[in-house]
């Protein structure tokens, strides 16, 4: 299957997952996760008209997307991987949304950079819904205090993001994220990947992050 065909298939699957729940497919942003994919596959997606992409590393994203963004000014770039504070400057300059705000010192650094660059990006808080040791994200119990901290700093938090534990049914985590967002009056939910986006859509996903189902297996 070509990248163009995959994009089309996924759009059809998004609509099929949304319609029974009375959701409009246009309310679900389909982020094509391009991390580590070869340039020709990215070009195929661009040629097919796709403009919303996700990357998980600032350095790789800069190399790839600075030239492409000048060629295609309507590209929307999402940071979906952990952000080191020393990369906050580059991240603020390059991305259109950050999905992985997850600690106070990062918030402080982002606030500083956003003011300096006069670029106030919408952001999401990553929630560690499975409370996994090795995973980044705010523990659900700490969300209210962290949200307050972000808002006090002036960060525009528009929603929540999660990556469910591999061994759990993802829908449990999507439902928890939806509940947390509702309680806090947050609109956006970034959840669902190649294997489970159809489960995230009934639970309110507004961003799905799909990599391998668009571009094929990532080269290792
Ligand atoms: C890589 C990645 C994805 C895409 O994963 P696929 O299984 O290839 O769809 C989604 N979200 C995050 C945070 C990722 O790092």
Boltz pocket constraint, residues with backbone or C-beta under 6 A from the ligand:
constraints:
  - pocket:
      binder: B
      contacts: [[A, 33], [A, 35], [A, 56], [A, 80], [A, 81], [A, 163], [A, 192], [A, 193], [A, 194], [A, 195], [A, 209], [A, 210], [A, 211], [A, 212], [A, 213]]
      max_distance: 6.0
